[in-house]
């Protein structure tokens, strides 16, 4: 009977010892979850920023190409007028 009681007592102490850190582990898990969410939000903001920057550069390149086409058309029209007058 003494052996059974001592085994039960040891098992009870082991159970109490293993449950002691649950609050701390939960706090750590919540902290890691918040960090993960913040990291994901920051990555999304960075991706959105890069996308906006790429779109702005593409728009600027298109405007430059359009102005070069307009200048080339004006030059060819001016050259055609010069050839026609000779």
PEPEGI-V344549 format. One line per field, one symbol per residue. ss: DSSP state (H for helix, E for strand, C for the rest). psi: psi as a letter, one per 40 degrees, with the letter a starting at -180 (. if undefined). A space follows every 50 residues. Layout:
ss->???
psi->???
//
This chain:
ss->CHHHHHHHHHHHHHHHHHHCCHHHHHHHHHHHHHHHHHHHHHHHHHHHHH HHHHHHHHHHHHHHHHHHHHHHHHHHHHHHHHHHHC
psi->ddddddddddddddddddededdddddddddddddddddddddddddddd ddddddddddddddddddddddddddddddddddd.
//
